[in-house]
């Protein structure tokens, strides 16, 4: 199976998953799972959880593959988008292609233009110009669900002005947005290629749509396998057998620990390639369960704060806090069993003197020892965690992981009695930003 083990250790989590599930309103949770299964069976795109339809929906896959085939193999893909418009692609590309892909593959690079930071966007522009000057093919994929995202519009127009009209190389522009949005109309008037986003699929749930399928296909990722993994996991996560349903187990654990005062959920990732997946999950959880009102519009100020740590790097900066600080966190350790490359340290007497028992060991052995040592320290102090191990970082496995976590968040929001699919508070800063810009 794509997720090789989902370890819910009694001593680590303090409560077993079966005990937690027994204490939850399981009949109510099963009612919601039944509703979700019925929505999938009916293909109901009006349902707020309709992103669950995407793994088996053939149209976006066909659209993205056809567009990618038409374009060919560009030397540079620039994803112009922010939040749900780019974090899914960032997560998958980082895991499947690796965090150093651009350095190792200068003839097929992937860059992201998200926030309005002059130095960052200037660097993206310079790289784009370099590709064009050497006869390369640059694809600008501008992505905005609403079609009026400030950062995306500003960055796109800046990059277009800097890259367009050059005599060398080739520039292709593809806009991915809601049909009928302001960006859709602009793209039509300018003759850009267009890819639609399903109307009721929110940005943070859109990774299995054209939002990510298209740029990933351009980068050579097997998006069919990606969707296949998601489809397989969807079946598991919508099952009524709660004690073997990984999404229900994770939602139950997070909810129970939040109720006990542990309202910080830390993704402790022991594989740098999954850092992007942690950032993607941070938005998913933050926007989905951080709510001022419950479903009945009663004041609630609910939320679980998601954080991301990288093992073993952050053990050298945060371990003191995590092991000796307040008991306000529930941890998710995430690791990969089969790495794409596994180096071995030299058999060196000098290394052995510096760090006994490290000579001649594989990097995976050193990382595993650090991971298990950290978990042992957590258990000795009664610090709760769940252990999630991925078989590998193949497209299929990563697709399964993202589907698991999206379903988990839907179930968690249900247990917390909040709407997993809106983000009304986000509009507050956007409104004030527009006011400040208007006032000059």
Secondary structure, DSSP 4 states (H G I P E B T S, - for coil): --S-EEE--HHHHSS-HHHHHHHS-HHHHHHHHHHHHHHHHHT-TTSTTGGGGGGG-HHHHHHHHHHHHHH---SEEEEE--GGGTHHHHHHHHHHH-TTHHHH-TTSEEEEE-S--HHHHHHHHHHHHHHHHTT-EEEEEEEESSS--HHHHHHHHHHHHHHTT-SSSEEEEEEEEETTSHHHHHHHHHT-EEEEE-TT--GGG-TTSHHHHHHHHHTT--HHHHHHHHHHHHHHHT-S-GGG-HHHHHHHHHHHHHHTT--EEEEEES-GGGHHHHHHHHHHHHHHH-EEE-TTS-EEEE--EEEEEETTTTHHHHHHHHHHS-S-EEEEEEEESS-S---B----HHHHHHSTT-TT-BHHHHHHHHHHHHHHHHHHTT--EEEEEES---HHHHHHHHHHHHHHHHHHHHHHTS-TT--TTHHHHHHHHHHHHHH-
